[in-house]
Amino acid sequence: MAIPKITTFLMFNGNAEEAINLYVNTFEDAEILALVRYSESDNEPTGAVQHAIFRLKDQVFMAIDNMNGVDIEMNPAMSLYVTVDSPIEMERLFNKLKSGGAILMPKTAMPPFREFAWIQDKFGVNFQLALPESN
């Protein structure tokens, strides 16, 4: 799979692999395309993610573990917007992504959506979930 010229790049505070595994196990049609960890010969913690590429549906993402010594915080100004195909998918994604995180906006009808929710997962990544009226 070719990497798009513009790709979402996520930096995690030492838990990139855990986050990636959550995402590829939560979303249907998802996979890890590449995952490179730091080794003992690197000057970084062994096993930390040096670089990862993963796919959720038709969207490619890149991710790393933050190694600059200062934790970074993500905020709701940047979020991943997900259009879901069914109420069942909405419920599944909502429940998996909210676990250990925060509900920024509970599931609600909000035209033009049958249901809409906004979640910050336990890694700080923000997701907007939308079920269109037509589904």
N, CA, C and O atoms as a MOPAC input file, in Angstrom:
PM7 MOZYME 1SCF
protein

 N      0.84600 1    -1.18200 1     0.00000 1
 C      0.00000 1     0.00000 1     0.00000 1
 C      0.88600 1     1.23800 1     0.00000 1
 O      1.79700 1     1.35700 1     0.82000 1
 N      0.62300 1     2.14000 1    -0.90300 1
 C      1.37100 1     3.39100 1    -0.96400 1
 C      0.93500 1     4.31000 1     0.17100 1
 O     -0.24300 1     4.37100 1     0.52100 1
 N      1.89500 1     5.01600 1     0.73400 1
 C      1.59700 1     5.97500 1     1.80000 1
 C      1.09900 1     7.26400 1     1.14500 1
 O      1.76900 1     7.80800 1     0.26800 1
 N     -0.07500 1     7.76000 1     1.56500 1
 C     -0.57100 1     9.02600 1     1.01600 1
 C      0.41300 1    10.16300 1     1.28500 1
 O      1.21000 1    10.09600 1     2.22200 1
 N      0.35400 1    11.18700 1     0.47300 1
 C      1.27000 1    12.31700 1     0.63400 1
 C      1.00800 1    13.10000 1     1.91200 1
 O      1.91900 1    13.73100 1     2.44700 1
 N     -0.22000 1    13.06800 1     2.40400 1
 C     -0.55000 1    13.67700 1     3.69500 1
 C     -1.15700 1    12.58100 1     4.55400 1
 O     -2.16100 1    11.97200 1     4.18600 1
 N     -0.53800 1    12.33700 1     5.70500 1
 C     -0.93400 1    11.23100 1     6.57600 1
 C     -1.02100 1    11.71500 1     8.01500 1
 O     -0.20000 1    12.52400 1     8.44800 1
 N     -1.99600 1    11.23300 1     8.75000 1
 C     -2.10700 1    11.53800 1    10.17400 1
 C     -0.96300 1    10.85500 1    10.91300 1
 O     -0.73300 1     9.65700 1    10.74600 1
 N     -0.24300 1    11.62900 1    11.73600 1
 C      0.91800 1    11.13300 1    12.47400 1
 C      0.65100 1    11.35500 1    13.95700 1
 O      0.43300 1    12.48600 1    14.39200 1
 N      0.66700 1    10.27300 1    14.73100 1
 C      0.34200 1    10.33700 1    16.15600 1
 C      1.57500 1    10.04500 1    16.99800 1
 O      2.31300 1     9.10000 1    16.71600 1
 N      1.80300 1    10.85400 1    18.03400 1
 C      2.90600 1    10.64500 1    18.96600 1
 C      2.32000 1    10.29000 1    20.32700 1
 O      1.47800 1    11.01200 1    20.86200 1
 N      2.77500 1     9.16800 1    20.87800 1
 C      2.27500 1     8.67100 1    22.15500 1
 C      3.37100 1     8.72400 1    23.21100 1
 O      4.55900 1     8.70100 1    22.88900 1
 N      2.96300 1     8.79600 1    24.46700 1
 C      3.89800 1     8.87700 1    25.59200 1
 C      4.29800 1     7.48700 1    26.08200 1
 O      4.01700 1     7.11800 1    27.22200 1
 N      4.95700 1     6.71600 1    25.20800 1
 C      5.45300 1     5.40600 1    25.60200 1
 C      4.46600 1     4.26900 1    25.44400 1
 O      4.77300 1     3.13800 1    25.82100 1
 N      3.28400 1     4.53600 1    24.89500 1
 C      2.28200 1     3.47400 1    24.75800 1
 C      1.72100 1     3.37900 1    23.33300 1
 O      0.56200 1     3.01600 1    23.13300 1
 N      2.55500 1     3.70800 1    22.35900 1
 C      2.10700 1     3.67800 1    20.96000 1
 C      1.64100 1     2.29200 1    20.53900 1
 O      0.59900 1     2.15700 1    19.89800 1
 N      2.40200 1     1.26300 1    20.89100 1
 C      2.02700 1    -0.08500 1    20.45800 1
 C      0.69800 1    -0.51700 1    21.07200 1
 O     -0.11800 1    -1.15100 1    20.40300 1
 N      0.47700 1    -0.17900 1    22.33600 1
 C     -0.79900 1    -0.50100 1    22.98800 1
 C     -1.95400 1     0.21300 1    22.28100 1
 O     -3.00800 1    -0.38000 1    22.04800 1
 N     -1.75100 1     1.48500 1    21.94400 1
 C     -2.79300 1     2.25100 1    21.25400 1
 C     -3.07800 1     1.66600 1    19.87100 1
 O     -4.23600 1     1.48200 1    19.49600 1
 N     -2.03000 1     1.37800 1    19.12300 1
 C     -2.20000 1     0.81900 1    17.78000 1
 C     -2.95800 1    -0.50000 1    17.85300 1
 O     -3.86900 1    -0.74000 1    17.06200 1
 N     -2.58500 1    -1.34900 1    18.79800 1
 C     -3.27800 1    -2.63500 1    18.94700 1
 C     -4.75200 1    -2.43800 1    19.27900 1
 O     -5.60600 1    -3.16600 1    18.77200 1
 N     -5.05900 1    -1.44800 1    20.13700 1
 C     -6.46800 1    -1.16200 1    20.43000 1
 C     -7.20000 1    -0.78200 1    19.14600 1
 O     -8.28700 1    -1.29300 1    18.87400 1
 N     -6.61100 1     0.10700 1    18.36300 1
 C     -7.28700 1     0.59800 1    17.16400 1
 C     -7.48600 1    -0.50700 1    16.12400 1
 O     -8.57600 1    -0.63300 1    15.56600 1
 N     -6.44700 1    -1.31300 1    15.85400 1
 C     -6.60900 1    -2.34800 1    14.81800 1
 C     -7.52800 1    -3.47200 1    15.28400 1
 O     -8.08800 1    -4.19400 1    14.45800 1
 N     -7.69100 1    -3.63000 1    16.60000 1
 C     -8.62200 1    -4.63400 1    17.11500 1
 C    -10.03400 1    -4.08700 1    17.31400 1
 O    -10.97100 1    -4.85700 1    17.52700 1
 N    -10.19300 1    -2.77000 1    17.24800 1
 C    -11.49800 1    -2.13400 1    17.42800 1
 C    -12.18200 1    -1.87600 1    16.09100 1
 O    -13.38100 1    -2.11500 1    15.94400 1
 N    -11.42300 1    -1.39300 1    15.12500 1
 C    -11.98600 1    -1.07200 1    13.81400 1
 C    -11.95400 1    -2.30100 1    12.91400 1
 O    -11.00100 1    -3.08000 1    12.93900 1
 N    -13.00600 1    -2.46400 1    12.12200 1
 C    -13.02100 1    -3.52700 1    11.12000 1
 C    -12.12000 1    -3.10900 1     9.96300 1
 O    -11.91300 1    -1.91800 1     9.73100 1
 N    -11.58800 1    -4.08000 1     9.24600 1
 C    -10.71900 1    -3.82800 1     8.10000 1
 C     -9.55100 1    -2.93300 1     8.51400 1
 O     -9.37500 1    -1.83200 1     7.99200 1
 N     -8.76300 1    -3.42900 1     9.45600 1
 C     -7.63000 1    -2.67100 1     9.98600 1
 C     -6.42800 1    -3.59500 1    10.11900 1
 O     -6.57500 1    -4.79900 1    10.32900 1
 N     -5.23100 1    -3.01300 1     9.99400 1
 C     -4.02800 1    -3.82800 1    10.12600 1
 C     -2.81000 1    -2.96500 1    10.42300 1
 O     -2.77100 1    -1.77800 1    10.09900 1
 N     -1.81900 1    -3.58800 1    11.04700 1
 C     -0.51300 1    -2.96100 1    11.23000 1
 C      0.28900 1    -3.27300 1     9.98000 1
 O      0.46500 1    -4.43900 1     9.62700 1
 N      0.77300 1    -2.24200 1     9.31200 1
 C      1.53800 1    -2.41800 1     8.07900 1
 C      3.03300 1    -2.51700 1     8.35600 1
 O      3.75100 1    -3.22400 1     7.64800 1
 N      3.50100 1    -1.81600 1     9.37600 1
 C      4.91800 1    -1.85900 1     9.75700 1
 C      5.03800 1    -1.40000 1    11.19800 1
 O      4.30800 1    -0.51300 1    11.64100 1
 N      5.96700 1    -2.00900 1    11.92700 1
 C      6.21600 1    -1.58900 1    13.30200 1
 C      7.69200 1    -1.84900 1    13.60600 1
 O      8.14100 1    -2.99600 1    13.61500 1
 N      8.43400 1    -0.78000 1    13.85400 1
 C      9.86100 1    -0.86500 1    14.15600 1
 C     10.05700 1    -0.40000 1    15.58900 1
 O      9.63400 1     0.69500 1    15.96100 1
 N     10.70400 1    -1.24400 1    16.39300 1
 C     10.97500 1    -0.90600 1    17.79300 1
 C     12.44800 1    -0.54200 1    17.96100 1
 O     13.30400 1    -0.99100 1    17.19900 1
 N     12.72600 1     0.27900 1    18.97100 1
 C     14.11700 1     0.55900 1    19.31900 1
 C     14.74700 1    -0.71200 1    19.87000 1
 O     14.08900 1    -1.49600 1    20.55400 1
 N     16.01900 1    -0.91000 1    19.57000 1
 C     16.74200 1    -2.09100 1    20.05500 1
 C     17.70900 1    -1.68400 1    21.16300 1
 O     17.84400 1    -0.50300 1    21.48200 1
 N     18.36900 1    -2.66400 1    21.73500 1
 C     19.33300 1    -2.40500 1    22.81000 1
 C     20.46600 1    -1.49700 1    22.35300 1
 O     21.05400 1    -0.78900 1    23.17100 1
 N     20.78400 1    -1.50400 1    21.05900 1
 C     21.88900 1    -0.68300 1    20.55400 1
 C     21.50000 1     0.78200 1    20.35400 1
 O     22.36400 1     1.62900 1    20.12600 1
 N     20.21200 1     1.07800 1    20.43700 1
 C     19.75600 1     2.47100 1    20.31100 1
 C     19.86400 1     3.16700 1    21.66400 1
 O     19.94600 1     2.51000 1    22.70200 1
 N     19.86400 1     4.46400 1    21.64800 1
 C     19.92600 1     5.23500 1    22.89600 1
 C     18.54200 1     5.55200 1    23.44500 1
 O     18.36300 1     6.53400 1    24.16500 1
 N     17.57200 1     4.72500 1    23.10600 1
 C     16.19400 1     4.90700 1    23.55500 1
 C     15.74600 1     3.63100 1    24.25600 1
 O     16.40300 1     2.59800 1    24.12400 1
 N     14.64600 1     3.67700 1    24.99600 1
 C     14.17300 1     2.46800 1    25.68400 1
 C     13.92000 1     1.31200 1    24.70600 1
 O     13.19800 1     1.46300 1    23.72000 1
 N     14.51800 1     0.17400 1    24.99600 1
 C     14.35100 1    -1.01100 1    24.15800 1
 C     12.87200 1    -1.38600 1    24.06900 1
 O     12.17800 1    -1.47100 1    25.08200 1
 N     12.40900 1    -1.60500 1    22.85100 1
 C     11.02200 1    -2.00300 1    22.63200 1
 C     10.07600 1    -0.85400 1    22.35000 1
 O      8.96400 1    -1.07800 1    21.87400 1
 N     10.49400 1     0.38300 1    22.63300 1
 C      9.63800 1     1.53200 1    22.32500 1
 C      9.46600 1     1.62900 1    20.80900 1
 O     10.34300 1     1.21900 1    20.05000 1
 N      8.34000 1     2.16800 1    20.38300 1
 C      8.04800 1     2.25600 1    18.95100 1
 C      8.83800 1     3.40200 1    18.32900 1
 O      8.64600 1     4.57400 1    18.65200 1
 N      9.72800 1     3.01600 1    17.42700 1
 C     10.51200 1     3.99800 1    16.68000 1
 C      9.68600 1     4.54500 1    15.51400 1
 O      9.74000 1     5.73300 1    15.19600 1
 N      8.92400 1     3.64900 1    14.88700 1
 C      8.05300 1     4.07200 1    13.79200 1
 C      7.03800 1     2.97000 1    13.50900 1
 O      7.38300 1     1.78900 1    13.47800 1
 N      5.79800 1     3.36100 1    13.30400 1
 C      4.75000 1     2.39600 1    12.96400 1
 C      3.85500 1     2.98200 1    11.88600 1
 O      3.63400 1     4.19100 1    11.81400 1
 N      3.35200 1     2.09200 1    11.05700 1
 C      2.36600 1     2.45400 1    10.04300 1
 C      1.21200 1     1.47100 1    10.20200 1
 O      1.41800 1     0.25700 1    10.22600 1
 N     -0.00200 1     2.00300 1    10.30900 1
 C     -1.16100 1     1.13000 1    10.42000 1
 C     -2.31400 1     1.71100 1     9.61800 1
 O     -2.32700 1     2.89200 1     9.27100 1
 N     -3.28100 1     0.84600 1     9.33500 1
 C     -4.41600 1     1.24300 1     8.50800 1
 C     -5.70700 1     0.92100 1     9.23200 1
 O     -5.87700 1    -0.17000 1     9.77500 1
 N     -6.61900 1     1.89000 1     9.23100 1
 C     -7.98300 1     1.70800 1     9.72200 1
 C     -8.89600 1     2.01200 1     8.53900 1
 O     -8.96800 1     3.14500 1     8.06300 1
 N     -9.58600 1     0.98200 1     8.07900 1
 C    -10.39400 1     1.07800 1     6.85100 1
 C     -9.47600 1     1.54500 1     5.72500 1
 O     -8.47800 1     0.87800 1     5.45000 1
 N     -9.77000 1     2.65000 1     5.07100 1
 C     -8.91500 1     3.08900 1     3.96500 1
 C     -7.98500 1     4.23700 1     4.35700 1
 O     -7.42500 1     4.90200 1     3.48500 1
 N     -7.81600 1     4.47600 1     5.64900 1
 C     -6.98100 1     5.57500 1     6.12800 1
 C     -5.68700 1     5.02600 1     6.72300 1
 O     -5.71700 1     4.13600 1     7.57300 1
 N     -4.55100 1     5.56200 1     6.27400 1
 C     -3.24600 1     5.15900 1     6.78900 1
 C     -2.80600 1     6.15700 1     7.85500 1
 O     -2.98700 1     7.36500 1     7.70600 1
 N     -2.22300 1     5.63100 1     8.93400 1
 C     -1.70900 1     6.43800 1    10.03900 1
 C     -0.25800 1     6.05700 1    10.29500 1
 O      0.16800 1     4.94400 1     9.98500 1
 N      0.49000 1     6.98800 1    10.86200 1
 C      1.83400 1     6.70800 1    11.35400 1
 C      1.84400 1     7.04000 1    12.83600 1
 O      1.07200 1     7.87700 1    13.30200 1
 N      2.73400 1     6.37100 1    13.57500 1
 C      2.80200 1     6.62700 1    15.01500 1
 C      4.20400 1     6.33300 1    15.52500 1
 O      4.94100 1     5.53000 1    14.95200 1
 N      4.55300 1     7.00400 1    16.61800 1
 C      5.82000 1     6.77700 1    17.31300 1
 C      5.58000 1     6.92600 1    18.81300 1
 O      4.55100 1     7.43700 1    19.25300 1
 N      6.56100 1     6.46400 1    19.58000 1
 C      6.60100 1     6.78200 1    21.00100 1
 C      7.40700 1     8.06200 1    21.16400 1
 O      8.45700 1     8.22500 1    20.54300 1
 N      6.91900 1     8.95600 1    21.99100 1
 C      7.58300 1    10.21500 1    22.29700 1
 C      8.83300 1     9.92100 1    23.12300 1
 O      8.73600 1     9.33800 1    24.20300 1
 N      9.98400 1    10.31100 1    22.63600 1
 C     11.23800 1    10.04100 1    23.32900 1
 C     11.94400 1    11.32600 1    23.76300 1
 O     13.13600 1    11.29800 1    24.06800 1
 N     11.22800 1    12.45100 1    23.79500 1
 C     11.89200 1    13.71000 1    24.13500 1
 C     11.91300 1    13.99900 1    25.63000 1
 O     12.41600 1    15.04200 1    26.04800 1
 N     11.37500 1    13.09000 1    26.44500 1
 C     11.44500 1    13.25700 1    27.89500 1
 C     10.35800 1    14.11700 1    28.49800 1
 O     10.27200 1    14.22900 1    29.72000 1
 N      9.53300 1    14.72200 1    27.68000 1
 C      8.43600 1    15.56000 1    28.17200 1
 C      7.13900 1    15.00100 1    27.59400 1
 O      6.97500 1    14.93700 1    26.37500 1
 N      6.21300 1    14.59300 1    28.47200 1
 C      4.93300 1    14.06500 1    27.99100 1
 C      4.18800 1    15.12000 1    27.18900 1
 O      4.16900 1    16.29900 1    27.54200 1
 N      3.58600 1    14.67500 1    26.11900 1
 C      2.77500 1    15.56900 1    25.29600 1
 C      1.30900 1    15.30300 1    25.60000 1
 O      0.94100 1    14.20400 1    26.01500 1
 N      0.48800 1    16.30200 1    25.39300 1
 C     -0.95000 1    16.14500 1    25.59600 1
 C     -1.66100 1    16.42900 1    24.29000 1
 O     -1.38700 1    17.42000 1    23.61300 1
 N     -2.57600 1    15.54200 1    23.95100 1
 C     -3.42800 1    15.79000 1    22.79300 1
 C     -4.64700 1    16.55600 1    23.29800 1
 O     -4.95800 1    16.52500 1    24.48900 1
 N     -5.33500 1    17.24100 1    22.38900 1
 C     -6.52300 1    17.97500 1    22.81900 1
 C     -7.60900 1    17.87000 1    21.75800 1
 O     -7.33400 1    17.47500 1    20.62500 1
 N     -8.83800 1    18.22000 1    22.11600 1
 C     -9.96800 1    18.06700 1    21.19600 1
 C     -9.91100 1    18.95600 1    19.95200 1
 O    -10.73900 1    18.80400 1    19.05400 1
 N     -8.94500 1    19.88400 1    19.88400 1
 C     -8.84600 1    20.71100 1    18.68200 1
 C     -8.49700 1    19.87200 1    17.45300 1
 O     -8.76100 1    20.27800 1    16.32100 1
 N     -7.90200 1    18.69800 1    17.68300 1
 C     -7.60200 1    17.74500 1    16.61000 1
 C     -8.28700 1    16.43400 1    16.96000 1
 O     -8.09900 1    15.90200 1    18.05400 1
 N     -9.08000 1    15.91600 1    16.03600 1
 C     -9.76800 1    14.65700 1    16.30700 1
 C     -9.85700 1    13.83400 1    15.03100 1
 O     -9.72000 1    14.35200 1    13.92200 1
 N    -10.08800 1    12.54600 1    15.21400 1
 C    -10.31700 1    11.64400 1    14.09700 1
 C    -11.82700 1    11.51300 1    13.93900 1
 O    -12.52100 1    11.06400 1    14.85200 1
 N    -12.32200 1    11.90400 1    12.78700 1
 C    -13.75500 1    11.89700 1    12.51500 1
 C    -14.08500 1    10.59300 1    11.80400 1
 O    -13.53100 1    10.29900 1    10.74400 1
 N    -14.98100 1     9.81700 1    12.38500 1
 C    -15.30900 1     8.48800 1    11.86400 1
 C    -16.79500 1     8.42700 1    11.51700 1
 O    -17.64500 1     8.59900 1    12.39100 1
 N    -17.10700 1     8.18700 1    10.25700 1
 C    -18.48300 1     7.94300 1     9.84700 1
 C    -18.72500 1     6.44700 1     9.96100 1
 O    -18.04900 1     5.65300 1     9.30700 1
 N    -19.68500 1     6.06300 1    10.78700 1
 C    -19.97700 1     4.64400 1    10.99900 1
 C    -21.11800 1     4.20700 1    10.08400 1
 O    -21.90500 1     5.02700 1     9.61100 1
 N    -21.18800 1     2.89800 1     9.84500 1
 C    -22.15700 1     2.36600 1     8.89000 1
 C    -23.45600 1     1.87600 1     9.50800 1
 O    -24.44800 1     1.68800 1     8.80400 1
 N    -23.45600 1     1.66600 1    10.83800 1
 C    -24.65800 1     1.09600 1    11.45300 1
 C    -24.71200 1     1.44800 1    12.93500 1
 O    -23.69400 1     1.81500 1    13.52300 1
 N    -25.89400 1     1.34000 1    13.54300 1
 C    -25.99900 1     1.54600 1    14.99100 1
 C    -25.13900 1     0.54500 1    15.77400 1
 O    -24.61100 1     0.88100 1    16.83400 1
 N    -24.99900 1    -0.66300 1    15.26400 1
 C    -24.17300 1    -1.67300 1    15.94300 1
 C    -22.71000 1    -1.24800 1    15.94700 1
 O    -22.02600 1    -1.36700 1    16.96400 1
 N    -22.22800 1    -0.74900 1    14.80200 1
 C    -20.84500 1    -0.26900 1    14.73800 1
 C    -20.65300 1     0.93800 1    15.65600 1
 O    -19.62500 1     1.05100 1    16.32300 1
 N    -21.62800 1     1.83200 1    15.69300 1
 C    -21.55600 1     3.00700 1    16.57000 1
 C    -21.40500 1     2.56600 1    18.02000 1
 O    -20.54400 1     3.07300 1    18.73800 1
 N    -22.23100 1     1.63400 1    18.44800 1
 C    -22.20200 1     1.15900 1    19.83100 1
 C    -20.86600 1     0.49700 1    20.15600 1
 O    -20.29600 1     0.73500 1    21.22100 1
 N    -20.36800 1    -0.33000 1    19.24400 1
 C    -19.11100 1    -1.04800 1    19.46300 1
 C    -17.93100 1    -0.07800 1    19.56900 1
 O    -17.13100 1    -0.17400 1    20.50100 1
 N    -17.82000 1     0.84900 1    18.62300 1
 C    -16.72000 1     1.81600 1    18.66100 1
 C    -16.81800 1     2.71300 1    19.89000 1
 O    -15.81700 1     2.96300 1    20.56200 1
 N    -18.01000 1     3.19000 1    20.18000 1
 C    -18.21800 1     4.06200 1    21.33700 1
 C    -17.75900 1     3.36300 1    22.61200 1
 O    -17.01000 1     3.94300 1    23.39900 1
 N    -18.19700 1     2.13500 1    22.82400 1
 C    -17.85900 1     1.41600 1    24.05800 1
 C    -16.37700 1     1.08900 1    24.15900 1
 O    -15.79600 1     1.20900 1    25.23800 1
 N    -15.75600 1     0.67900 1    23.06400 1
 C    -14.33000 1     0.33300 1    23.10900 1
 C    -13.45900 1     1.56900 1    23.30100 1
 O    -12.51100 1     1.54300 1    24.08600 1
 N    -13.77200 1     2.65000 1    22.59200 1
 C    -12.92100 1     3.83800 1    22.64000 1
 C    -13.10000 1     4.64300 1    23.92600 1
 O    -12.16900 1     5.32500 1    24.35300 1
 N    -14.26800 1     4.57900 1    24.54700 1
 C    -14.48300 1     5.34800 1    25.78300 1
 C    -13.83600 1     4.67900 1    26.99200 1
 O    -13.61000 1     5.33800 1    28.00800 1
 N    -13.53400 1     3.38400 1    26.90300 1
 C    -12.98900 1     2.63600 1    28.03200 1
 C    -11.66500 1     3.24300 1    28.50600 1
 O    -10.67300 1     3.24000 1    27.77600 1
 N    -11.66400 1     3.75700 1    29.71900 1
 C    -10.47600 1     4.38800 1    30.28300 1
 C    -10.26300 1     5.82000 1    29.83700 1
 O     -9.31000 1     6.47200 1    30.26400 1
 N    -11.14000 1     6.31100 1    28.98400 1
 C    -11.01100 1     7.67200 1    28.47300 1
 C    -12.10000 1     8.57400 1    29.01400 1
 O    -12.53600 1     8.42400 1    30.15600 1
 N    -12.53600 1     9.51400 1    28.19000 1
 C    -13.55200 1    10.47800 1    28.61300 1
 C    -14.55900 1    10.68600 1    27.49000 1
 O    -14.20300 1    10.71300 1    26.31200 1
 N    -15.81100 1    10.83200 1    27.87400 1
 C    -16.86300 1    11.16300 1    26.91400 1
 C    -16.95900 1    12.68300 1    26.87500 1
 O    -17.36900 1    13.31100 1    27.85100 1
 N    -16.58000 1    13.26900 1    25.74700 1
 C    -16.64100 1    14.72000 1    25.60000 1
 C    -18.04000 1    15.17100 1    25.19800 1
 O    -18.48100 1    16.26100 1    25.56200 1
 N    -18.73400 1    14.31800 1    24.44300 1
 C    -20.12800 1    14.56300 1    24.07800 1
 C    -20.80500 1    13.19800 1    23.99800 1
 O    -20.42400 1    12.36700 1    23.17400 1
 N    -21.80500 1    12.96100 1    24.84700 1
 C    -22.46500 1    11.64900 1    24.82400 1
 C    -23.20300 1    11.42100 1    23.50700 1
 O    -23.49500 1    12.36200 1    22.76900 1
 N    -23.49500 1    10.15500 1    23.23200 1
 C    -24.24500 1     9.83100 1    22.01500 1
 C    -25.57300 1    10.57500 1    22.04100 1
 O    -26.31500 1    10.53200 1    23.02200 1
 N    -25.84700 1    11.25200 1    20.94200 1
 C    -27.08100 1    12.01900 1    20.84800 1
 C    -27.47300 1    12.17200 1    19.38400 1
 O    -26.62200 1    12.10700 1    18.49600 1
 N    -28.75100 1    12.37400 1    19.13800 1
 C    -29.20300 1    12.70800 1    17.78800 1
 C    -28.83500 1    14.16300 1    17.52900 1
 O    -29.12800 1    15.04200 1    18.33900 1
 N    -28.19800 1    14.40300 1    16.41000 1
 C    -27.79600 1    15.76200 1    16.06800 1
 C    -27.84300 1    15.88600 1    14.54900 1
 O    -26.90400 1    15.48400 1    13.86200 1
 N    -28.94000 1    16.44500 1    14.02000 1
 C    -29.05500 1    16.54300 1    12.56500 1
 C    -27.80200 1    17.19500 1    11.96600 1
 O    -27.32500 1    18.20700 1    12.47800 1
 N    -27.28600 1    16.63300 1    10.91200 1
 C    -27.84800 1    15.60900 1    10.04500 1
 C    -27.48200 1    14.17200 1    10.44700 1
 O    -27.49400 1    13.26800 1     9.61200 1
 N    -27.16200 1    13.97100 1    11.71100 1
 C    -26.75700 1    12.63600 1    12.14800 1
 C    -27.84300 1    11.97100 1    12.97800 1
 O    -28.50900 1    12.60500 1    13.79600 1
 N    -27.99800 1    10.69100 1    12.74600 1
 C    -28.90300 1     9.88700 1    13.57300 1
 C    -28.33200 1     9.78700 1    14.98200 1
 O    -29.06200 1     9.84400 1    15.97100 1
 N    -26.99900 1     9.63500 1    15.05200 1
 C    -26.28500 1     9.63800 1    16.33200 1
 C    -24.91500 1    10.25000 1    16.12900 1
 O    -24.28900 1    10.09200 1    15.08100 1
 N    -24.46100 1    10.95900 1    17.16800 1
 C    -23.13900 1    11.57900 1    17.14400 1
 C    -22.56000 1    11.48300 1    18.55000 1
 O    -23.28300 1    11.62300 1    19.53600 1
 N    -21.26200 1    11.24500 1    18.63900 1
 C    -20.58000 1    11.22200 1    19.93800 1
 C    -19.14700 1    11.70000 1    19.74300 1
 O    -18.58400 1    11.60300 1    18.65300 1
 N    -18.57100 1    12.22000 1    20.82700 1
 C    -17.18100 1    12.68900 1    20.80800 1
 C    -16.49700 1    12.10400 1    22.03000 1
 O    -16.95700 1    12.27900 1    23.15800 1
 N    -15.39600 1    11.41000 1    21.79500 1
 C    -14.70100 1    10.67600 1    22.85600 1
 C    -13.21900 1    11.00000 1    22.82300 1
 O    -12.63200 1    11.17800 1    21.75500 1
 N    -12.61900 1    11.07500 1    24.00600 1
 C    -11.15800 1    11.08900 1    24.11100 1
 C    -10.77600 1     9.74300 1    24.70400 1
 O    -11.17600 1     9.42100 1    25.82300 1
 N    -10.00200 1     8.95100 1    23.96300 1
 C     -9.66200 1     7.61900 1    24.45900 1
 C     -8.59800 1     7.70300 1    25.55700 1
 O     -8.12200 1     8.79200 1    25.87700 1
 N     -8.23200 1     6.57000 1    26.12600 1
 C     -7.30200 1     6.55500 1    27.25900 1
 C     -5.89800 1     7.01100 1    26.88200 1
 O     -5.07200 1     7.24300 1    27.76400 1
 N     -5.61200 1     7.14500 1    25.59200 1
 C     -4.31300 1     7.62600 1    25.13800 1
 C     -4.34000 1     9.11500 1    24.81200 1
 O     -3.31200 1     9.69700 1    24.46500 1
 N     -5.52000 1     9.73300 1    24.92200 1
 C     -5.65800 1    11.15400 1    24.63400 1
 C     -6.09700 1    11.46100 1    23.21400 1
 O     -6.30500 1    12.62600 1    22.87500 1
 N     -6.24200 1    10.43500 1    22.37200 1
 C     -6.67600 1    10.64700 1    20.98800 1
 C     -8.18200 1    10.89200 1    20.98900 1
 O     -8.94000 1    10.17500 1    21.64200 1
 N     -8.59700 1    11.90500 1    20.25400 1
 C    -10.00100 1    12.30400 1    20.20400 1
 C    -10.67600 1    11.74600 1    18.96100 1
 O    -10.14300 1    11.83600 1    17.85500 1
 N    -11.85500 1    11.16900 1    19.15600 1
 C    -12.63900 1    10.58300 1    18.07900 1
 C    -14.02300 1    11.20900 1    18.06400 1
 O    -14.68700 1    11.28900 1    19.09700 1
 N    -14.45500 1    11.65300 1    16.88800 1
 C    -15.84300 1    12.03000 1    16.67600 1
 C    -16.48100 1    10.88900 1    15.88700 1
 O    -16.00200 1    10.52700 1    14.81200 1
 N    -17.54800 1    10.33300 1    16.41700 1
 C    -18.24700 1     9.22300 1    15.77800 1
 C    -19.58900 1     9.71900 1    15.26800 1
 O    -20.35800 1    10.32200 1    16.01800 1
 N    -19.87300 1     9.46800 1    13.99700 1
 C    -21.11100 1     9.97000 1    13.40200 1
 C    -21.82100 1     8.86800 1    12.62900 1
 O    -21.22900 1     8.21000 1    11.77300 1
 N    -23.09100 1     8.67800 1    12.94200 1
 C    -23.95800 1     7.75700 1    12.20900 1
 C    -24.92600 1     8.61300 1    11.39600 1
 O    -25.79500 1     9.26300 1    11.97600 1
 N    -24.79800 1     8.63100 1    10.07200 1
 C    -25.68500 1     9.45500 1     9.24700 1
 C    -27.14700 1     9.03700 1     9.37200 1
 O    -27.44600 1     7.88800 1     9.70000 1
 N    -28.04500 1     9.96400 1     9.11300 1
 C    -29.49200 1     9.69800 1     9.15700 1
 C    -29.87400 1     8.54200 1     8.24800 1
 O    -30.77600 1     7.77100 1     8.57500 1
 N    -29.20800 1     8.41300 1     7.12400 1
 C    -29.58400 1     7.40900 1     6.12800 1
 C    -29.20800 1     5.98600 1     6.52800 1
 O    -29.59400 1     5.04300 1     5.83600 1
 N    -28.47400 1     5.79900 1     7.61400 1
 C    -28.05800 1     4.44400 1     8.02300 1
 C    -28.92300 1     3.91300 1     9.14000 1
 O    -28.71300 1     2.79200 1     9.60300 1

